[in-house]
Amino acid sequence: MPKLKTSRAAAKRFKVTGTGKLKRSKAYKRHILTKKSAKRKRNLRKAAMTDATNIKNMKKILPYL
């Protein structure tokens, strides 16, 4: 079996937690922030877990995480 290549784009965006779940950052925090409320921006800072429906594909493109 040949070595598998890690998707470098995905590797920069996801981290694995101790229990094996994938942690990601939330979208919509880059620009056009003036019209968003402080509460909304504050909640976008927090990390989120990757949805269970995507885990199978994520493990495929991140074989060594």
N, CA, C, O and CB atoms as a CASP TS submission, in Angstrom:
PFRMAT TS
TARGET T0000
AUTHOR 0000-0000-0000
METHOD Language model
MODEL 1
PARENT N/A
ATOM      1  N   MET     1       0.842  -1.189   0.000  1.00  0.00           N
ATOM      2  CA  MET     1       0.000   0.000   0.000  1.00  0.00           C
ATOM      3  C   MET     1       0.885   1.251   0.000  1.00  0.00           C
ATOM      4  O   MET     1       1.744   1.389   0.871  1.00  0.00           O
ATOM      5  CB  MET     1      -0.957  -0.001   1.227  1.00  0.00           C
ATOM      6  N   PRO     2       0.695   2.151  -0.946  1.00  0.00           N
ATOM      7  CA  PRO     2       1.541   3.359  -0.963  1.00  0.00           C
ATOM      8  C   PRO     2       1.158   4.327   0.150  1.00  0.00           C
ATOM      9  O   PRO     2       0.086   4.238   0.749  1.00  0.00           O
ATOM     10  CB  PRO     2       1.436   4.067  -2.321  1.00  0.00           C
ATOM     11  N   LYS     3       2.071   5.245   0.397  1.00  0.00           N
ATOM     12  CA  LYS     3       1.793   6.272   1.392  1.00  0.00           C
ATOM     13  C   LYS     3       0.675   7.175   0.874  1.00  0.00           C
ATOM     14  O   LYS     3       0.549   7.400  -0.330  1.00  0.00           O
ATOM     15  CB  LYS     3       3.073   7.099   1.716  1.00  0.00           C
ATOM     16  N   LEU     4      -0.128   7.687   1.800  1.00  0.00           N
ATOM     17  CA  LEU     4      -1.242   8.566   1.435  1.00  0.00           C
ATOM     18  C   LEU     4      -0.821  10.016   1.621  1.00  0.00           C
ATOM     19  O   LEU     4      -0.075  10.345   2.543  1.00  0.00           O
ATOM     20  CB  LEU     4      -2.505   8.251   2.283  1.00  0.00           C
ATOM     21  N   LYS     5      -1.302  10.870   0.743  1.00  0.00           N
ATOM     22  CA  LYS     5      -0.994  12.291   0.864  1.00  0.00           C
ATOM     23  C   LYS     5      -2.063  12.994   1.690  1.00  0.00           C
ATOM     24  O   LYS     5      -3.260  12.786   1.492  1.00  0.00           O
ATOM     25  CB  LYS     5      -0.875  12.941  -0.525  1.00  0.00           C
ATOM     26  N   THR     6      -1.613  13.822   2.609  1.00  0.00           N
ATOM     27  CA  THR     6      -2.507  14.654   3.403  1.00  0.00           C
ATOM     28  C   THR     6      -2.879  15.884   2.591  1.00  0.00           C
ATOM     29  O   THR     6      -2.023  16.486   1.943  1.00  0.00           O
ATOM     30  CB  THR     6      -1.851  15.056   4.755  1.00  0.00           C
ATOM     31  N   SER     7      -4.138  16.254   2.626  1.00  0.00           N
ATOM     32  CA  SER     7      -4.570  17.504   2.008  1.00  0.00           C
ATOM     33  C   SER     7      -4.050  18.640   2.873  1.00  0.00           C
ATOM     34  O   SER     7      -4.509  18.820   4.001  1.00  0.00           O
ATOM     35  CB  SER     7      -6.135  17.569   1.855  1.00  0.00           C
ATOM     36  N   ARG     8      -3.094  19.410   2.356  1.00  0.00           N
ATOM     37  CA  ARG     8      -2.468  20.460   3.146  1.00  0.00           C
ATOM     38  C   ARG     8      -3.452  21.579   3.485  1.00  0.00           C
ATOM     39  O   ARG     8      -3.361  22.193   4.548  1.00  0.00           O
ATOM     40  CB  ARG     8      -1.271  21.029   2.401  1.00  0.00           C
ATOM     41  N   ALA     9      -4.387  21.838   2.578  1.00  0.00           N
ATOM     42  CA  ALA     9      -5.397  22.861   2.846  1.00  0.00           C
ATOM     43  C   ALA     9      -6.239  22.465   4.061  1.00  0.00           C
ATOM     44  O   ALA     9      -6.527  23.299   4.920  1.00  0.00           O
ATOM     45  CB  ALA     9      -6.302  23.073   1.607  1.00  0.00           C
ATOM     46  N   ALA    10      -6.629  21.193   4.128  1.00  0.00           N
ATOM     47  CA  ALA    10      -7.437  20.712   5.251  1.00  0.00           C
ATOM     48  C   ALA    10      -6.614  20.651   6.534  1.00  0.00           C
ATOM     49  O   ALA    10      -7.128  20.936   7.615  1.00  0.00           O
ATOM     50  CB  ALA    10      -8.021  19.329   4.936  1.00  0.00           C
ATOM     51  N   ALA    11      -5.343  20.281   6.419  1.00  0.00           N
ATOM     52  CA  ALA    11      -4.493  20.151   7.602  1.00  0.00           C
ATOM     53  C   ALA    11      -4.317  21.489   8.311  1.00  0.00           C
ATOM     54  O   ALA    11      -4.154  21.530   9.531  1.00  0.00           O
ATOM     55  CB  ALA    11      -3.129  19.583   7.215  1.00  0.00           C
ATOM     56  N   LYS    12      -4.349  22.584   7.552  1.00  0.00           N
ATOM     57  CA  LYS    12      -4.206  23.903   8.143  1.00  0.00           C
ATOM     58  C   LYS    12      -5.495  24.380   8.808  1.00  0.00           C
ATOM     59  O   LYS    12      -5.464  25.291   9.636  1.00  0.00           O
ATOM     60  CB  LYS    12      -3.774  24.893   7.088  1.00  0.00           C
ATOM     61  N   ARG    13      -6.614  23.780   8.456  1.00  0.00           N
ATOM     62  CA  ARG    13      -7.912  24.255   8.946  1.00  0.00           C
ATOM     63  C   ARG    13      -8.498  23.419  10.081  1.00  0.00           C
ATOM     64  O   ARG    13      -9.403  23.881  10.776  1.00  0.00           O
ATOM     65  CB  ARG    13      -8.884  24.286   7.816  1.00  0.00           C
ATOM     66  N   PHE    14      -8.008  22.213  10.278  1.00  0.00           N
ATOM     67  CA  PHE    14      -8.588  21.302  11.261  1.00  0.00           C
ATOM     68  C   PHE    14      -7.539  20.781  12.226  1.00  0.00           C
ATOM     69  O   PHE    14      -6.392  20.537  11.852  1.00  0.00           O
ATOM     70  CB  PHE    14      -9.271  20.139  10.563  1.00  0.00           C
ATOM     71  N   LYS    15      -7.956  20.613  13.484  1.00  0.00           N
ATOM     72  CA  LYS    15      -7.107  19.999  14.504  1.00  0.00           C
ATOM     73  C   LYS    15      -7.905  18.867  15.131  1.00  0.00           C
ATOM     74  O   LYS    15      -9.133  18.921  15.187  1.00  0.00           O
ATOM     75  CB  LYS    15      -6.641  21.046  15.589  1.00  0.00           C
ATOM     76  N   VAL    16      -7.201  17.842  15.601  1.00  0.00           N
ATOM     77  CA  VAL    16      -7.862  16.709  16.231  1.00  0.00           C
ATOM     78  C   VAL    16      -7.828  16.896  17.743  1.00  0.00           C
ATOM     79  O   VAL    16      -6.792  17.242  18.311  1.00  0.00           O
ATOM     80  CB  VAL    16      -7.188  15.370  15.820  1.00  0.00           C
ATOM     81  N   THR    17      -8.965  16.667  18.387  1.00  0.00           N
ATOM     82  CA  THR    17      -9.041  16.764  19.843  1.00  0.00           C
ATOM     83  C   THR    17      -8.534  15.463  20.456  1.00  0.00           C
ATOM     84  O   THR    17      -8.225  14.514  19.735  1.00  0.00           O
ATOM     85  CB  THR    17     -10.496  17.065  20.309  1.00  0.00           C
ATOM     86  N   GLY    18      -8.451  15.418  21.754  1.00  0.00           N
ATOM     87  CA  GLY    18      -7.988  14.222  22.449  1.00  0.00           C
ATOM     88  C   GLY    18      -8.878  13.023  22.232  1.00  0.00           C
ATOM     89  O   GLY    18      -8.404  11.887  22.242  1.00  0.00           O
ATOM     90  N   THR    19     -10.168  13.259  22.034  1.00  0.00           N
ATOM     91  CA  THR    19     -11.110  12.154  21.830  1.00  0.00           C
ATOM     92  C   THR    19     -11.229  11.765  20.363  1.00  0.00           C
ATOM     93  O   THR    19     -11.986  10.856  20.022  1.00  0.00           O
ATOM     94  CB  THR    19     -12.480  12.529  22.369  1.00  0.00           C
ATOM     95  N   GLY    20     -10.478  12.454  19.481  1.00  0.00           N
ATOM     96  CA  GLY    20     -10.487  12.089  18.067  1.00  0.00           C
ATOM     97  C   GLY    20     -11.455  12.877  17.210  1.00  0.00           C
ATOM     98  O   GLY    20     -11.586  12.613  16.014  1.00  0.00           O
ATOM     99  N   LYS    21     -12.139  13.846  17.812  1.00  0.00           N
ATOM    100  CA  LYS    21     -13.055  14.672  17.029  1.00  0.00           C
ATOM    101  C   LYS    21     -12.260  15.754  16.309  1.00  0.00           C
ATOM    102  O   LYS    21     -11.148  16.091  16.717  1.00  0.00           O
ATOM    103  CB  LYS    21     -14.152  15.304  17.932  1.00  0.00           C
ATOM    104  N   LEU    22     -12.837  16.300  15.230  1.00  0.00           N
ATOM    105  CA  LEU    22     -12.164  17.348  14.470  1.00  0.00           C
ATOM    106  C   LEU    22     -12.682  18.715  14.888  1.00  0.00           C
ATOM    107  O   LEU    22     -13.888  18.960  14.907  1.00  0.00           O
ATOM    108  CB  LEU    22     -12.362  17.138  12.960  1.00  0.00           C
ATOM    109  N   LYS    23     -11.754  19.598  15.220  1.00  0.00           N
ATOM    110  CA  LYS    23     -12.086  20.950  15.648  1.00  0.00           C
ATOM    111  C   LYS    23     -11.840  21.894  14.480  1.00  0.00           C
ATOM    112  O   LYS    23     -10.840  21.767  13.773  1.00  0.00           O
ATOM    113  CB  LYS    23     -11.252  21.372  16.899  1.00  0.00           C
ATOM    114  N   ARG    24     -12.751  22.839  14.278  1.00  0.00           N
ATOM    115  CA  ARG    24     -12.612  23.797  13.187  1.00  0.00           C
ATOM    116  C   ARG    24     -12.956  25.182  13.693  1.00  0.00           C
ATOM    117  O   ARG    24     -13.573  25.336  14.747  1.00  0.00           O
ATOM    118  CB  ARG    24     -13.511  23.415  11.989  1.00  0.00           C
ATOM    119  N   SER    25     -12.546  26.203  12.922  1.00  0.00           N
ATOM    120  CA  SER    25     -12.936  27.563  13.268  1.00  0.00           C
ATOM    121  C   SER    25     -14.169  27.942  12.455  1.00  0.00           C
ATOM    122  O   SER    25     -14.435  27.355  11.406  1.00  0.00           O
ATOM    123  CB  SER    25     -11.770  28.564  13.014  1.00  0.00           C
ATOM    124  N   LYS    26     -14.910  28.915  12.940  1.00  0.00           N
ATOM    125  CA  LYS    26     -16.157  29.300  12.288  1.00  0.00           C
ATOM    126  C   LYS    26     -15.914  30.297  11.158  1.00  0.00           C
ATOM    127  O   LYS    26     -14.912  31.011  11.155  1.00  0.00           O
ATOM    128  CB  LYS    26     -17.122  29.894  13.309  1.00  0.00           C
ATOM    129  N   ALA    27     -16.824  30.340  10.214  1.00  0.00           N
ATOM    130  CA  ALA    27     -16.730  31.247   9.074  1.00  0.00           C
ATOM    131  C   ALA    27     -17.386  32.590   9.410  1.00  0.00           C
ATOM    132  O   ALA    27     -17.948  32.759  10.491  1.00  0.00           O
ATOM    133  CB  ALA    27     -17.391  30.618   7.824  1.00  0.00           C
ATOM    134  N   TYR    28     -17.310  33.529   8.485  1.00  0.00           N
ATOM    135  CA  TYR    28     -17.960  34.854   8.568  1.00  0.00           C
ATOM    136  C   TYR    28     -17.308  35.785   9.582  1.00  0.00           C
ATOM    137  O   TYR    28     -17.990  36.637  10.151  1.00  0.00           O
ATOM    138  CB  TYR    28     -19.419  34.687   8.923  1.00  0.00           C
ATOM    139  N   LYS    29     -16.014  35.647   9.822  1.00  0.00           N
ATOM    140  CA  LYS    29     -15.329  36.517  10.780  1.00  0.00           C
ATOM    141  C   LYS    29     -14.193  37.282  10.106  1.00  0.00           C
ATOM    142  O   LYS    29     -13.365  37.869  10.803  1.00  0.00           O
ATOM    143  CB  LYS    29     -14.786  35.694  11.960  1.00  0.00           C
ATOM    144  N   ARG    30     -14.127  37.295   8.771  1.00  0.00           N
ATOM    145  CA  ARG    30     -12.998  37.905   8.072  1.00  0.00           C
ATOM    146  C   ARG    30     -13.226  39.371   7.709  1.00  0.00           C
ATOM    147  O   ARG    30     -12.351  40.203   7.945  1.00  0.00           O
ATOM    148  CB  ARG    30     -12.702  37.127   6.825  1.00  0.00           C
ATOM    149  N   HIS    31     -14.352  39.689   7.156  1.00  0.00           N
ATOM    150  CA  HIS    31     -14.605  41.076   6.723  1.00  0.00           C
ATOM    151  C   HIS    31     -16.091  41.372   6.803  1.00  0.00           C
ATOM    152  O   HIS    31     -16.892  40.493   7.118  1.00  0.00           O
ATOM    153  CB  HIS    31     -14.085  41.317   5.277  1.00  0.00           C
ATOM    154  N   ILE    32     -16.453  42.611   6.517  1.00  0.00           N
ATOM    155  CA  ILE    32     -17.835  43.115   6.662  1.00  0.00           C
ATOM    156  C   ILE    32     -18.312  42.875   8.103  1.00  0.00           C
ATOM    157  O   ILE    32     -19.367  42.287   8.338  1.00  0.00           O
ATOM    158  CB  ILE    32     -18.806  42.409   5.632  1.00  0.00           C
ATOM    159  N   LEU    33     -17.501  43.350   9.057  1.00  0.00           N
ATOM    160  CA  LEU    33     -17.802  43.106  10.468  1.00  0.00           C
ATOM    161  C   LEU    33     -18.595  44.236  11.111  1.00  0.00           C
ATOM    162  O   LEU    33     -19.097  44.081  12.225  1.00  0.00           O
ATOM    163  CB  LEU    33     -16.524  42.897  11.232  1.00  0.00           C
ATOM    164  N   THR    34     -18.716  45.370  10.424  1.00  0.00           N
ATOM    165  CA  THR    34     -19.385  46.513  11.049  1.00  0.00           C
ATOM    166  C   THR    34     -20.871  46.275  11.257  1.00  0.00           C
ATOM    167  O   THR    34     -21.443  46.751  12.237  1.00  0.00           O
ATOM    168  CB  THR    34     -19.186  47.751  10.210  1.00  0.00           C
ATOM    169  N   LYS    35     -21.494  45.555  10.356  1.00  0.00           N
ATOM    170  CA  LYS    35     -22.939  45.320  10.488  1.00  0.00           C
ATOM    171  C   LYS    35     -23.280  44.138  11.390  1.00  0.00           C
ATOM    172  O   LYS    35     -24.452  43.913  11.692  1.00  0.00           O
ATOM    173  CB  LYS    35     -23.542  45.092   9.127  1.00  0.00           C
ATOM    174  N   LYS    36     -22.285  43.390  11.819  1.00  0.00           N
ATOM    175  CA  LYS    36     -22.529  42.249  12.705  1.00  0.00           C
ATOM    176  C   LYS    36     -22.447  42.712  14.152  1.00  0.00           C
ATOM    177  O   LYS    36     -21.603  43.535  14.506  1.00  0.00           O
ATOM    178  CB  LYS    36     -21.511  41.103  12.437  1.00  0.00           C
ATOM    179  N   SER    37     -23.326  42.178  14.977  1.00  0.00           N
ATOM    180  CA  SER    37     -23.373  42.590  16.381  1.00  0.00           C
ATOM    181  C   SER    37     -22.162  42.036  17.127  1.00  0.00           C
ATOM    182  O   SER    37     -21.529  41.073  16.692  1.00  0.00           O
ATOM    183  CB  SER    37     -24.688  42.110  17.052  1.00  0.00           C
ATOM    184  N   ALA    38     -21.857  42.666  18.256  1.00  0.00           N
ATOM    185  CA  ALA    38     -20.722  42.228  19.079  1.00  0.00           C
ATOM    186  C   ALA    38     -20.943  40.805  19.568  1.00  0.00           C
ATOM    187  O   ALA    38     -20.001  40.015  19.636  1.00  0.00           O
ATOM    188  CB  ALA    38     -20.516  43.178  20.279  1.00  0.00           C
ATOM    189  N   LYS    39     -22.183  40.476  19.909  1.00  0.00           N
ATOM    190  CA  LYS    39     -22.497  39.131  20.395  1.00  0.00           C
ATOM    191  C   LYS    39     -22.236  38.092  19.310  1.00  0.00           C
ATOM    192  O   LYS    39     -21.686  37.023  19.575  1.00  0.00           O
ATOM    193  CB  LYS    39     -23.962  39.054  20.863  1.00  0.00           C
ATOM    194  N   ARG    40     -22.638  38.421  18.090  1.00  0.00           N
ATOM    195  CA  ARG    40     -22.449  37.504  16.965  1.00  0.00           C
ATOM    196  C   ARG    40     -20.953  37.282  16.687  1.00  0.00           C
ATOM    197  O   ARG    40     -20.519  36.153  16.459  1.00  0.00           O
ATOM    198  CB  ARG    40     -23.153  38.052  15.701  1.00  0.00           C
ATOM    199  N   LYS    41     -20.180  38.360  16.708  1.00  0.00           N
ATOM    200  CA  LYS    41     -18.736  38.258  16.456  1.00  0.00           C
ATOM    201  C   LYS    41     -18.038  37.492  17.578  1.00  0.00           C
ATOM    202  O   LYS    41     -17.112  36.720  17.329  1.00  0.00           O
ATOM    203  CB  LYS    41     -18.115  39.661  16.309  1.00  0.00           C
ATOM    204  N   ARG    42     -18.487  37.712  18.814  1.00  0.00           N
ATOM    205  CA  ARG    42     -17.911  37.017  19.962  1.00  0.00           C
ATOM    206  C   ARG    42     -18.142  35.513  19.852  1.00  0.00           C
ATOM    207  O   ARG    42     -17.247  34.722  20.148  1.00  0.00           O
ATOM    208  CB  ARG    42     -18.509  37.552  21.272  1.00  0.00           C
ATOM    209  N   ASN    43     -19.337  35.119  19.430  1.00  0.00           N
ATOM    210  CA  ASN    43     -19.644  33.697  19.280  1.00  0.00           C
ATOM    211  C   ASN    43     -18.898  33.063  18.116  1.00  0.00           C
ATOM    212  O   ASN    43     -18.667  31.854  18.118  1.00  0.00           O
ATOM    213  CB  ASN    43     -21.129  33.506  19.093  1.00  0.00           C
ATOM    214  N   LEU    44     -18.521  33.856  17.126  1.00  0.00           N
ATOM    215  CA  LEU    44     -17.753  33.324  15.994  1.00  0.00           C
ATOM    216  C   LEU    44     -16.307  33.024  16.367  1.00  0.00           C
ATOM    217  O   LEU    44     -15.625  32.298  15.643  1.00  0.00           O
ATOM    218  CB  LEU    44     -17.786  34.306  14.835  1.00  0.00           C
ATOM    219  N   ARG    45     -15.828  33.567  17.479  1.00  0.00           N
ATOM    220  CA  ARG    45     -14.460  33.301  17.921  1.00  0.00           C
ATOM    221  C   ARG    45     -14.275  31.863  18.386  1.00  0.00           C
ATOM    222  O   ARG    45     -13.204  31.280  18.222  1.00  0.00           O
ATOM    223  CB  ARG    45     -14.081  34.249  19.038  1.00  0.00           C
ATOM    224  N   LYS    46     -15.314  31.306  18.959  1.00  0.00           N
ATOM    225  CA  LYS    46     -15.212  29.979  19.560  1.00  0.00           C
ATOM    226  C   LYS    46     -15.036  28.910  18.489  1.00  0.00           C
ATOM    227  O   LYS    46     -15.587  29.012  17.393  1.00  0.00           O
ATOM    228  CB  LYS    46     -16.453  29.678  20.407  1.00  0.00           C
ATOM    229  N   ALA    47     -14.273  27.902  18.820  1.00  0.00           N
ATOM    230  CA  ALA    47     -14.074  26.779  17.904  1.00  0.00           C
ATOM    231  C   ALA    47     -15.334  25.924  17.867  1.00  0.00           C
ATOM    232  O   ALA    47     -16.112  25.903  18.821  1.00  0.00           O
ATOM    233  CB  ALA    47     -12.848  25.927  18.329  1.00  0.00           C
ATOM    234  N   ALA    48     -15.525  25.223  16.758  1.00  0.00           N
ATOM    235  CA  ALA    48     -16.677  24.340  16.608  1.00  0.00           C
ATOM    236  C   ALA    48     -16.182  22.956  16.219  1.00  0.00           C
ATOM    237  O   ALA    48     -15.060  22.805  15.736  1.00  0.00           O
ATOM    238  CB  ALA    48     -17.679  24.890  15.550  1.00  0.00           C
ATOM    239  N   MET    49     -17.012  21.959  16.428  1.00  0.00           N
ATOM    240  CA  MET    49     -16.674  20.600  16.022  1.00  0.00           C
ATOM    241  C   MET    49     -17.204  20.344  14.610  1.00  0.00           C
ATOM    242  O   MET    49     -18.259  20.851  14.229  1.00  0.00           O
ATOM    243  CB  MET    49     -17.254  19.563  17.024  1.00  0.00           C
ATOM    244  N   THR    50     -16.467  19.562  13.853  1.00  0.00           N
ATOM    245  CA  THR    50     -16.906  19.198  12.512  1.00  0.00           C
ATOM    246  C   THR    50     -18.112  18.266  12.628  1.00  0.00           C
ATOM    247  O   THR    50     -18.143  17.389  13.492  1.00  0.00           O
ATOM    248  CB  THR    50     -15.750  18.523  11.704  1.00  0.00           C
ATOM    249  N   ASP    51     -19.094  18.455  11.765  1.00  0.00           N
ATOM    250  CA  ASP    51     -20.325  17.675  11.806  1.00  0.00           C
ATOM    251  C   ASP    51     -20.047  16.203  11.507  1.00  0.00           C
ATOM    252  O   ASP    51     -19.149  15.875  10.732  1.00  0.00           O
ATOM    253  CB  ASP    51     -21.344  18.235  10.809  1.00  0.00           C
ATOM    254  N   ALA    52     -20.821  15.334  12.125  1.00  0.00           N
ATOM    255  CA  ALA    52     -20.621  13.889  11.977  1.00  0.00           C
ATOM    256  C   ALA    52     -20.779  13.417  10.535  1.00  0.00           C
ATOM    257  O   ALA    52     -20.174  12.419  10.145  1.00  0.00           O
ATOM    258  CB  ALA    52     -21.594  13.143  12.860  1.00  0.00           C
ATOM    259  N   THR    53     -21.586  14.123   9.738  1.00  0.00           N
ATOM    260  CA  THR    53     -21.793  13.717   8.350  1.00  0.00           C
ATOM    261  C   THR    53     -20.532  13.896   7.505  1.00  0.00           C
ATOM    262  O   THR    53     -20.395  13.256   6.462  1.00  0.00           O
ATOM    263  CB  THR    53     -22.937  14.512   7.743  1.00  0.00           C
ATOM    264  N   ASN    54     -19.605  14.764   7.943  1.00  0.00           N
ATOM    265  CA  ASN    54     -18.383  15.027   7.180  1.00  0.00           C
ATOM    266  C   ASN    54     -17.168  14.253   7.675  1.00  0.00           C
ATOM    267  O   ASN    54     -16.123  14.269   7.026  1.00  0.00           O
ATOM    268  CB  ASN    54     -18.079  16.487   7.214  1.00  0.00           C
ATOM    269  N   ILE    55     -17.288  13.585   8.803  1.00  0.00           N
ATOM    270  CA  ILE    55     -16.137  12.950   9.432  1.00  0.00           C
ATOM    271  C   ILE    55     -15.477  11.923   8.512  1.00  0.00           C
ATOM    272  O   ILE    55     -14.250  11.879   8.430  1.00  0.00           O
ATOM    273  CB  ILE    55     -16.557  12.285  10.732  1.00  0.00           C
ATOM    274  N   LYS    56     -16.255  11.106   7.826  1.00  0.00           N
ATOM    275  CA  LYS    56     -15.699  10.053   6.965  1.00  0.00           C
ATOM    276  C   LYS    56     -14.807  10.646   5.876  1.00  0.00           C
ATOM    277  O   LYS    56     -13.705  10.153   5.632  1.00  0.00           O
ATOM    278  CB  LYS    56     -16.832   9.229   6.324  1.00  0.00           C
ATOM    279  N   ASN    57     -15.289  11.708   5.223  1.00  0.00           N
ATOM    280  CA  ASN    57     -14.495  12.357   4.180  1.00  0.00           C
ATOM    281  C   ASN    57     -13.270  13.048   4.762  1.00  0.00           C
ATOM    282  O   ASN    57     -12.205  13.043   4.146  1.00  0.00           O
ATOM    283  CB  ASN    57     -15.347  13.365   3.416  1.00  0.00           C
ATOM    284  N   MET    58     -13.412  13.638   5.937  1.00  0.00           N
ATOM    285  CA  MET    58     -12.297  14.352   6.542  1.00  0.00           C
ATOM    286  C   MET    58     -11.174  13.382   6.922  1.00  0.00           C
ATOM    287  O   MET    58      -9.999  13.695   6.731  1.00  0.00           O
ATOM    288  CB  MET    58     -12.770  15.133   7.777  1.00  0.00           C
ATOM    289  N   LYS    59     -11.519  12.231   7.449  1.00  0.00           N
ATOM    290  CA  LYS    59     -10.517  11.236   7.820  1.00  0.00           C
ATOM    291  C   LYS    59      -9.772  10.730   6.581  1.00  0.00           C
ATOM    292  O   LYS    59      -8.606  10.344   6.662  1.00  0.00           O
ATOM    293  CB  LYS    59     -11.179  10.061   8.564  1.00  0.00           C
ATOM    294  N   LYS    60     -10.460  10.736   5.434  1.00  0.00           N
ATOM    295  CA  LYS    60      -9.845  10.285   4.187  1.00  0.00           C
ATOM    296  C   LYS    60      -8.799  11.275   3.696  1.00  0.00           C
ATOM    297  O   LYS    60      -7.735  10.867   3.229  1.00  0.00           O
ATOM    298  CB  LYS    60     -10.910  10.079   3.114  1.00  0.00           C
ATOM    299  N   ILE    61      -9.085  12.578   3.795  1.00  0.00           N
ATOM    300  CA  ILE    61      -8.120  13.568   3.305  1.00  0.00           C
ATOM    301  C   ILE    61      -7.094  13.953   4.364  1.00  0.00           C
ATOM    302  O   ILE    61      -6.119  14.643   4.067  1.00  0.00           O
ATOM    303  CB  ILE    61      -8.847  14.810   2.829  1.00  0.00           C
ATOM    304  N   LEU    62      -7.317  13.505   5.609  1.00  0.00           N
ATOM    305  CA  LEU    62      -6.347  13.736   6.692  1.00  0.00           C
ATOM    306  C   LEU    62      -5.953  12.405   7.312  1.00  0.00           C
ATOM    307  O   LEU    62      -6.278  12.151   8.472  1.00  0.00           O
ATOM    308  CB  LEU    62      -6.933  14.688   7.776  1.00  0.00           C
ATOM    309  N   PRO    63      -5.257  11.548   6.565  1.00  0.00           N
ATOM    310  CA  PRO    63      -5.017  10.178   7.047  1.00  0.00           C
ATOM    311  C   PRO    63      -4.117  10.081   8.275  1.00  0.00           C
ATOM    312  O   PRO    63      -4.229   9.119   9.034  1.00  0.00           O
ATOM    313  CB  PRO    63      -4.414   9.371   5.952  1.00  0.00           C
ATOM    314  N   TYR    64      -3.228  11.048   8.491  1.00  0.00           N
ATOM    315  CA  TYR    64      -2.251  10.926   9.569  1.00  0.00           C
ATOM    316  C   TYR    64      -2.526  11.858  10.741  1.00  0.00           C
ATOM    317  O   TYR    64      -1.660  12.021  11.601  1.00  0.00           O
ATOM    318  CB  TYR    64      -0.879  11.193   9.037  1.00  0.00           C
ATOM    319  N   LEU    65      -3.696  12.470  10.802  1.00  0.00           N
ATOM    320  CA  LEU    65      -4.011  13.351  11.930  1.00  0.00           C
ATOM    321  C   LEU    65      -4.406  12.549  13.142  1.00  0.00           C
ATOM    322  O   LEU    65      -4.707  13.121  14.190  1.00  0.00           O
ATOM    323  CB  LEU    65      -5.127  14.321  11.565  1.00  0.00           C
TER
END
